Amino acid sequence: MRFVRALSFVLVAASLAGCSTIGDMFSSDNDEVLPGTRISVLALERELRPSIETTDTRIVLPQPQDTAQWPGAGGLSHHAMHHMLISDLPTRAWSAGIGEGSGLRNRMFAEPIISGGRIYTMDADARVAAFDAKTGRRLWRIEAAPEKEEDNHFNGGAIAIEGDTIFATLGAAEVLAMSASDGKILWRVTTETPVRAAPAVSGGRVFVTTIENQVIAFAANNGEQLWTYAGASTPTILLGGSAPAVDGGVVVAALSTGELAALRADNGSLLWSETVVAIRRTEAAASLPDIAARPVIDRGRVYAVGQSGLIVAIDLRTGNRLWEAPVAGIYQPWIAGDFLYTVTIDAEAVCMDARSGRILWVTQLRAWEDENDREDRVIWAGPVLASDRLILVNSLSEAISISPYSGEVMGQIDLPASTTMAPVFADATMYVLDDDGDLTAYR
């Protein structure tokens, strides 16, 4: 029943909320009528504004840095990738189908991962595949779901890699490990409830969060369960979930109750917990406390955004809240040096001073497919910072670039299909996985 409630909410929220070579890539039956004016709940959206005292703040970013690997959802286990590298005029290098894309009753949750010159994917039917990152040639593909669950619409999970081993979570309530060279299953364990969020892998341990808010650590070598932390459950959640962030021996898990739990990576003991819930928002989709966005750990701070309308910075060691701001989102915020970027559920791209939480600029993006009737919300995924461009993709099959310094829209390209997963980067290449299940490389 929890599966049904979760899926039903996503469909309702969605209704409320809604290639060739590229040159310049980013150039009621009750008849009684009550008195008063009727205002749509969705019309009660607030507008973010830059802080007055930040007008003189100069945005200085770290230099772009290339990486040879993108081992998990959000990149490295702490999710702080800062400034990626891509050429000024990238063109499409190749495109390949990974399998089943997102549909009405099954969705892809797995961000592609990259290691050792290969890119690995998991489709909506839990098929894991490996591709040559330079050419897009498929090297192998396996059915990760157990045979009895192959026709289950909730099989989809996500993947991560450490060394020569890929780790996968499944909606069929399993966690498994497979060889990165050929996909051979190395071990498989069962969890009490499904896991749809990506695993986080660090220090020989695999950390997962179930839909019932259990955080579990497994030994990477054999799947032995090492410890479990049980958070409170909630009857209605977003379909999907948030991969834990791991850094400095601490695991930070974002739960569907709005709780952030910081746990010791070695034994699972609770270091601190904090709630990221705002009570001021009134939109239907924002009334849930769920934290769907991955938390980020950077230089002793945790950054997390909840869909109810709050983004916070917390001291990793003490759990003290350093600042908060009225920002609502479902995608991981992006840290780059001393600046934090995010996209809100109201289709606003936002730049914040990560030291103080002050808002530096806000750019309103297209929020509705039908802007005249304000119907069908546009879903924006990202942002990712690459070579002095914030890159976002959307459900209108578009990718746009925004200046990280001013918020000015720099350019836009058309994508092959609707895209609701942020791009990933490695070896000066951007990989985009669209909702049709097609993976495209730009370099």
RODONU-776314 format. One line per 5 residues: number of its first residue (from 1); their letters; for each residue y, x, z of C-alpha. Coordinates in nm, 2 decimals. Example, Ala and Ser with C-alpha at 12.3 -4.5 7.8 and 13.67 -1.06 7.14 Angstrom:
1> as> -0.45 1.23 0.78 ~ -0.11 1.37 0.71;
***
This chain:
1> mrfvr> 0.00 0.00 0.00 ~ 0.23 0.29 0.07 ~ 0.18 0.40 -0.29 ~ 0.28 0.05 -0.42 ~ 0.59 0.04 -0.20;
6> alsfv> 0.69 0.38 -0.30 ~ 0.66 0.31 -0.67 ~ 0.82 -0.03 -0.64 ~ 1.13 0.13 -0.48 ~ 1.16 0.39 -0.76;
11> lvaas> 1.15 0.12 -1.02 ~ 1.41 -0.09 -0.84 ~ 1.63 0.21 -0.78 ~ 1.60 0.31 -1.14 ~ 1.71 -0.03 -1.25;
16> lagcs> 2.00 -0.02 -1.01 ~ 2.08 0.34 -1.09 ~ 1.98 0.25 -1.37 ~ 1.49 2.01 -3.22 ~ 1.63 2.24 -3.45;
21> tigdm> 1.80 2.57 -3.42 ~ 2.12 2.55 -3.21 ~ 2.43 2.74 -3.29 ~ 2.69 2.72 -3.01 ~ 2.45 2.58 -2.75;
26> fssdn> 2.72 2.47 -2.51 ~ 3.04 2.46 -2.73 ~ 1.93 -1.84 -0.61 ~ 1.84 -2.20 -0.63 ~ 2.09 -2.28 -0.35;
31> devlp> 2.38 -2.46 -0.50 ~ 2.61 -2.40 -0.21 ~ 2.89 -2.17 -0.31 ~ 3.05 -1.97 -0.03 ~ 3.43 -1.89 -0.04;
36> gtris> 3.55 -1.54 -0.11 ~ 3.55 -1.28 -0.38 ~ 3.21 -1.14 -0.49 ~ 3.19 -0.77 -0.52 ~ 2.88 -0.58 -0.65;
41> vlale> 2.73 -0.35 -0.39 ~ 2.72 -0.08 -0.66 ~ 3.10 -0.12 -0.69 ~ 3.14 0.02 -0.34 ~ 3.10 0.38 -0.45;
46> relrp> 3.34 0.62 -0.29 ~ 3.51 0.89 -0.48 ~ 3.49 1.25 -0.38 ~ 3.81 1.45 -0.39 ~ 3.88 1.83 -0.35;
51> siett> 4.00 1.93 -0.01 ~ 4.38 1.98 0.00 ~ 4.35 2.31 0.19 ~ 4.13 2.47 -0.08 ~ 4.38 2.49 -0.36;
56> dtriv> 4.42 2.86 -0.32 ~ 4.05 2.94 -0.29 ~ 3.94 3.19 -0.56 ~ 3.58 3.14 -0.68 ~ 3.41 3.47 -0.72;
61> lpqpq> 3.04 3.47 -0.82 ~ 2.78 3.74 -0.82 ~ 2.69 3.90 -1.15 ~ 2.41 3.73 -1.35 ~ 2.07 3.88 -1.28;
66> dtaqw> 1.76 3.85 -1.49 ~ 1.42 3.78 -1.34 ~ 1.07 3.82 -1.47 ~ 0.92 3.53 -1.28 ~ 0.99 3.18 -1.16;
71> pgagg> 0.70 3.14 -0.92 ~ 0.76 2.79 -0.78 ~ 0.98 2.49 -0.77 ~ 1.33 2.61 -0.73 ~ 1.23 2.97 -0.81;
76> lshha> 1.15 3.19 -0.52 ~ 1.03 3.04 -0.20 ~ 1.37 3.02 -0.04 ~ 1.52 2.85 -0.35 ~ 1.83 3.07 -0.36;
81> mhhml> 1.84 3.21 -0.72 ~ 2.22 3.26 -0.73 ~ 2.31 3.36 -1.09 ~ 2.06 3.36 -1.38 ~ 2.09 3.53 -1.71;
86> isdlp> 2.09 3.39 -2.07 ~ 2.27 3.49 -2.39 ~ 2.60 3.34 -2.50 ~ 2.45 3.17 -2.80 ~ 2.08 3.08 -2.72;
91> traws> 1.88 2.92 -2.99 ~ 1.55 2.73 -2.97 ~ 1.26 2.98 -2.98 ~ 0.96 2.74 -2.96 ~ 0.85 2.41 -2.84;
96> agige> 0.50 2.29 -2.72 ~ 0.35 1.98 -2.58 ~ 0.20 2.02 -2.23 ~ 0.02 1.68 -2.23 ~ 0.10 1.35 -2.08;
101> gsglr> 0.47 1.29 -2.01 ~ 0.64 1.06 -1.76 ~ 0.58 0.69 -1.81 ~ 0.65 0.37 -1.62 ~ 0.35 0.41 -1.39;
106> nrmfa> 0.30 0.78 -1.38 ~ 0.55 1.06 -1.37 ~ 0.56 1.44 -1.39 ~ 0.67 1.61 -1.08 ~ 0.58 1.97 -1.17;
111> epiis> 0.85 2.21 -1.26 ~ 0.72 2.49 -1.49 ~ 0.64 2.82 -1.32 ~ 0.65 3.17 -1.48 ~ 0.47 3.49 -1.40;
116> ggriy> 0.33 3.78 -1.59 ~ 0.46 3.68 -1.93 ~ 0.30 3.33 -1.90 ~ 0.45 2.99 -1.83 ~ 0.23 2.73 -1.65;
121> tmdad> 0.27 2.36 -1.64 ~ 0.11 2.04 -1.50 ~ 0.14 1.71 -1.68 ~ 0.15 1.36 -1.54 ~ -0.24 1.34 -1.55;
126> arvaa> -0.27 1.66 -1.35 ~ -0.37 1.88 -1.64 ~ -0.27 2.24 -1.58 ~ -0.20 2.46 -1.88 ~ -0.09 2.82 -1.95;
131> fdakt> 0.13 2.92 -2.24 ~ 0.24 3.26 -2.38 ~ 0.61 3.27 -2.27 ~ 0.71 3.46 -2.59 ~ 0.55 3.24 -2.85;
136> grrlw> 0.46 2.91 -2.68 ~ 0.09 2.95 -2.78 ~ -0.13 2.76 -2.54 ~ -0.38 2.99 -2.37 ~ -0.59 2.75 -2.16;
141> rieaa> -0.58 2.40 -2.01 ~ -0.79 2.24 -1.73 ~ -0.82 1.90 -1.56 ~ -0.71 1.96 -1.21 ~ -0.78 1.61 -1.08;
146> pekee> -1.13 1.54 -0.94 ~ -1.35 1.36 -1.19 ~ -1.35 1.03 -0.99 ~ -0.97 1.03 -1.00 ~ -0.90 1.12 -1.36;
151> dnhfn> -0.78 0.76 -1.44 ~ -0.57 0.73 -1.13 ~ -0.20 0.68 -1.22 ~ -0.10 0.88 -0.91 ~ -0.27 1.21 -0.99;
156> ggaia> 0.04 1.41 -1.07 ~ 0.15 1.68 -0.83 ~ 0.30 2.02 -0.88 ~ 0.22 2.39 -0.89 ~ 0.33 2.74 -0.76;
161> iegdt> 0.19 3.09 -0.81 ~ 0.15 3.40 -0.60 ~ -0.02 3.71 -0.75 ~ -0.30 3.60 -0.98 ~ -0.35 3.26 -0.82;
166> ifatl> -0.20 2.92 -0.90 ~ -0.18 2.66 -0.63 ~ -0.16 2.29 -0.70 ~ -0.10 1.97 -0.51 ~ -0.23 1.64 -0.63;
171> gaaev> -0.15 1.28 -0.58 ~ -0.52 1.24 -0.54 ~ -0.47 1.39 -0.19 ~ -0.59 1.74 -0.27 ~ -0.47 2.10 -0.27;
176> lamsa> -0.64 2.35 -0.49 ~ -0.63 2.71 -0.61 ~ -0.72 2.83 -0.96 ~ -0.72 3.16 -1.14 ~ -0.40 3.23 -1.34;
181> sdgki> -0.61 3.41 -1.61 ~ -0.83 3.12 -1.71 ~ -0.78 2.82 -1.48 ~ -1.11 2.86 -1.30 ~ -1.10 2.66 -0.97;
186> lwrvt> -1.12 2.89 -0.68 ~ -1.11 2.64 -0.39 ~ -1.03 2.28 -0.33 ~ -0.94 2.10 -0.01 ~ -0.87 1.74 0.08;
191> tetpv> -0.56 1.61 0.27 ~ -0.54 1.29 0.46 ~ -0.27 1.15 0.23 ~ -0.14 1.24 -0.12 ~ 0.08 1.54 -0.19;
196> raapa> 0.33 1.50 -0.47 ~ 0.58 1.77 -0.38 ~ 0.53 2.12 -0.50 ~ 0.37 2.37 -0.27 ~ 0.56 2.67 -0.13;
201> vsggr> 0.37 3.00 -0.12 ~ 0.47 3.30 0.09 ~ 0.29 3.57 0.28 ~ -0.06 3.46 0.19 ~ 0.00 3.10 0.31;
206> vfvtt> 0.04 2.78 0.11 ~ 0.28 2.52 0.26 ~ 0.27 2.16 0.15 ~ 0.43 1.83 0.27 ~ 0.24 1.50 0.23;
211> ienqv> 0.39 1.16 0.16 ~ 0.32 1.08 0.53 ~ 0.54 1.37 0.64 ~ 0.27 1.61 0.74 ~ 0.35 1.97 0.68;
216> iafaa> 0.03 2.17 0.64 ~ -0.03 2.54 0.60 ~ -0.34 2.67 0.42 ~ -0.47 3.03 0.38 ~ -0.41 3.13 0.02;
221> nngeq> -0.73 3.32 -0.01 ~ -0.98 3.04 0.08 ~ -0.79 2.72 0.16 ~ -0.86 2.72 0.53 ~ -0.62 2.49 0.71;
226> lwtya> -0.41 2.70 0.95 ~ -0.19 2.45 1.12 ~ -0.03 2.10 1.08 ~ 0.30 1.96 1.18 ~ 0.32 1.58 1.20;
231> gastp> 0.66 1.42 1.13 ~ 0.73 1.05 1.17 ~ 0.63 0.83 0.88 ~ 0.84 0.58 0.69 ~ 0.72 0.27 0.50;
236> tillg> 0.93 0.33 0.19 ~ 0.99 0.66 0.01 ~ 1.10 0.80 -0.32 ~ 0.82 0.87 -0.55 ~ 0.79 1.25 -0.55;
241> gsapa> 0.89 1.48 -0.27 ~ 1.05 1.80 -0.17 ~ 0.89 2.15 -0.17 ~ 0.95 2.34 0.16 ~ 1.18 2.64 0.17;
246> vdggv> 1.03 2.96 0.33 ~ 1.22 3.27 0.43 ~ 1.21 3.51 0.72 ~ 0.90 3.37 0.87 ~ 1.04 3.02 0.89;
251> vvaal> 0.94 2.71 0.69 ~ 1.20 2.44 0.64 ~ 1.06 2.11 0.54 ~ 1.26 1.81 0.43 ~ 1.10 1.48 0.52;
256> stgel> 1.14 1.12 0.40 ~ 1.28 1.01 0.74 ~ 1.59 1.23 0.68 ~ 1.46 1.50 0.92 ~ 1.48 1.87 0.85;
261> aalra> 1.20 2.05 1.04 ~ 1.21 2.43 1.09 ~ 0.87 2.56 1.17 ~ 0.72 2.90 1.24 ~ 0.53 3.01 0.94;
266> dngsl> 0.26 3.18 1.14 ~ 0.16 2.89 1.37 ~ 0.36 2.58 1.28 ~ 0.55 2.55 1.61 ~ 0.88 2.36 1.59;
271> lwset> 1.19 2.58 1.61 ~ 1.44 2.30 1.56 ~ 1.49 1.97 1.38 ~ 1.80 1.81 1.24 ~ 1.87 1.48 1.08;
276> vvair> 2.05 1.46 0.75 ~ 2.14 1.09 0.74 ~ 2.48 0.93 0.67 ~ 2.54 0.57 0.78 ~ 2.85 0.50 0.57;
281> rteaa> 2.70 0.44 0.23 ~ 2.61 0.08 0.12 ~ 2.44 0.12 -0.22 ~ 2.07 0.00 -0.22 ~ 1.93 0.34 -0.34;
286> aslpd> 2.14 0.52 -0.08 ~ 2.02 0.31 0.22 ~ 1.70 0.51 0.25 ~ 1.71 0.83 0.46 ~ 1.48 1.03 0.23;
291> iaarp> 1.56 1.39 0.15 ~ 1.42 1.43 -0.20 ~ 1.62 1.75 -0.27 ~ 1.47 2.08 -0.19 ~ 1.64 2.26 0.10;
296> vidrg> 1.78 2.61 0.03 ~ 1.77 2.91 0.26 ~ 2.02 3.19 0.20 ~ 2.14 3.46 0.43 ~ 2.05 3.29 0.75;
301> rvyav> 2.17 2.94 0.65 ~ 1.99 2.63 0.54 ~ 2.16 2.40 0.29 ~ 2.03 2.04 0.24 ~ 2.15 1.73 0.08;
306> gqsgl> 2.02 1.38 0.15 ~ 2.04 1.07 -0.07 ~ 2.20 0.87 0.21 ~ 2.53 1.06 0.17 ~ 2.54 1.39 0.36;
311> ivaid> 2.51 1.75 0.27 ~ 2.48 2.00 0.56 ~ 2.47 2.37 0.64 ~ 2.26 2.47 0.94 ~ 2.20 2.80 1.11;
316> lrtgn> 1.84 2.90 1.04 ~ 1.79 3.08 1.37 ~ 1.95 2.82 1.61 ~ 1.95 2.50 1.42 ~ 2.32 2.45 1.49;
321> rlwea> 2.50 2.24 1.23 ~ 2.78 2.45 1.08 ~ 2.94 2.19 0.87 ~ 2.87 1.86 0.68 ~ 3.03 1.68 0.39;
326> pvagi> 3.00 1.33 0.24 ~ 2.79 1.42 -0.06 ~ 2.47 1.23 -0.17 ~ 2.21 1.38 -0.40 ~ 1.84 1.39 -0.49;
331> yqpwi> 1.84 1.73 -0.66 ~ 1.84 2.08 -0.50 ~ 2.19 2.22 -0.44 ~ 2.25 2.55 -0.61 ~ 2.38 2.85 -0.41;
336> agdfl> 2.57 3.13 -0.58 ~ 2.73 3.38 -0.35 ~ 2.96 3.20 -0.12 ~ 2.97 2.88 -0.34 ~ 2.75 2.58 -0.35;
341> ytvti> 2.71 2.35 -0.65 ~ 2.54 2.00 -0.66 ~ 2.53 1.68 -0.86 ~ 2.56 1.35 -0.67 ~ 2.39 1.02 -0.72;
346> daeav> 2.72 0.90 -0.85 ~ 2.71 1.15 -1.13 ~ 2.97 1.39 -0.99 ~ 2.93 1.76 -1.03 ~ 3.07 1.93 -0.72;
351> cmdar> 3.17 2.28 -0.62 ~ 3.19 2.36 -0.24 ~ 3.28 2.66 -0.03 ~ 2.95 2.74 0.13 ~ 3.12 2.90 0.42;
356> sgril> 3.32 2.59 0.53 ~ 3.18 2.29 0.34 ~ 3.52 2.22 0.18 ~ 3.51 2.07 -0.16 ~ 3.68 2.28 -0.43;
361> wvtql> 3.65 2.07 -0.74 ~ 3.48 1.75 -0.86 ~ 3.40 1.66 -1.22 ~ 3.30 1.30 -1.30 ~ 3.01 1.29 -1.55;
366> rawed> 2.89 0.99 -1.74 ~ 2.74 0.75 -1.49 ~ 2.62 0.46 -1.70 ~ 2.44 0.42 -2.03 ~ 2.65 0.11 -2.09;
371> endre> 2.98 0.21 -1.95 ~ 3.15 -0.12 -2.03 ~ 2.90 -0.34 -1.84 ~ 2.81 -0.06 -1.59 ~ 2.44 -0.10 -1.65;
376> drviw> 2.15 0.16 -1.64 ~ 2.26 0.46 -1.44 ~ 2.24 0.80 -1.61 ~ 2.01 1.04 -1.42 ~ 2.15 1.40 -1.40;
381> agpvl> 1.92 1.69 -1.30 ~ 2.04 2.03 -1.19 ~ 2.27 2.22 -1.17 ~ 2.15 2.57 -1.26 ~ 2.39 2.86 -1.29;
386> asdrl> 2.33 3.09 -1.58 ~ 2.57 3.34 -1.73 ~ 2.89 3.18 -1.59 ~ 2.78 2.83 -1.69 ~ 2.65 2.54 -1.48;
391> ilvns> 2.38 2.37 -1.68 ~ 2.28 2.01 -1.62 ~ 2.04 1.78 -1.82 ~ 2.02 1.41 -1.82 ~ 1.83 1.09 -1.90;
396> lseai> 2.04 1.05 -2.22 ~ 1.86 1.35 -2.38 ~ 2.17 1.58 -2.33 ~ 2.24 1.91 -2.17 ~ 2.59 2.01 -2.08;
401> sispy> 2.76 2.32 -1.95 ~ 3.04 2.32 -1.70 ~ 3.27 2.60 -1.59 ~ 3.16 2.70 -1.23 ~ 3.52 2.81 -1.17;
406> sgevm> 3.71 2.50 -1.27 ~ 3.46 2.22 -1.33 ~ 3.57 2.19 -1.69 ~ 3.30 2.06 -1.93 ~ 3.25 2.35 -2.18;
411> gqidl> 3.00 2.20 -2.42 ~ 2.70 1.98 -2.49 ~ 2.38 1.97 -2.69 ~ 2.12 1.71 -2.77 ~ 1.77 1.76 -2.63;
416> pastt> 1.46 1.62 -2.79 ~ 1.41 1.36 -2.52 ~ 1.52 1.23 -2.18 ~ 1.51 1.52 -1.93 ~ 1.51 1.47 -1.55;
421> mapvf> 1.39 1.81 -1.44 ~ 1.63 2.10 -1.41 ~ 1.57 2.40 -1.65 ~ 1.39 2.71 -1.53 ~ 1.47 3.07 -1.62;
426> adatm> 1.30 3.40 -1.68 ~ 1.34 3.70 -1.91 ~ 1.68 3.57 -2.03 ~ 1.51 3.25 -2.15 ~ 1.58 2.89 -2.05;
431> yvldd> 1.28 2.65 -2.05 ~ 1.34 2.28 -2.06 ~ 1.05 2.03 -1.99 ~ 1.15 1.68 -2.10 ~ 1.01 1.35 -2.00;
436> dgdlt> 0.79 1.32 -2.31 ~ 0.60 1.63 -2.20 ~ 0.75 1.87 -2.44 ~ 0.84 2.22 -2.32 ~ 1.11 2.40 -2.52;
441> ayr> 1.22 2.76 -2.48 ~ 1.58 2.87 -2.56 ~ 1.68 3.24 -2.58;
***
